[in-house]
Amino acid sequence: FLQLEQQRLCVKISPEEGEDKRSVRKEAMKAILLESDKHGLNLHKPARTRVGKVMTIAQRLDYIQLNSDGTVDSKRTIDLLK
């Protein structure tokens, strides 16, 4: 699933109970980053990855689009997220 945070657009996964979380994370991260490269989505591996119920597998730091005066350009930001 996608989650918008203050400065980051995050791609997160929530593995099923009993699954090997590290291998699920590794495979999902590889697939997401490959698709990101194919489609120019500019997603990157997070600086740190941790094992847990919910894990961030990719992120984009520049998803918020700004106007020339520094205010948020809502329309461009929403278009980018589509």
Secondary structure, 3 states (H helix, E strand, C coil): CEEECCCCEEEEECCCCCCCHHHHHHHHHHHHHHHHHHHCCCCECCCCCCCCCCEEEEEECCCCCECCCCCECHHHHHHHHC
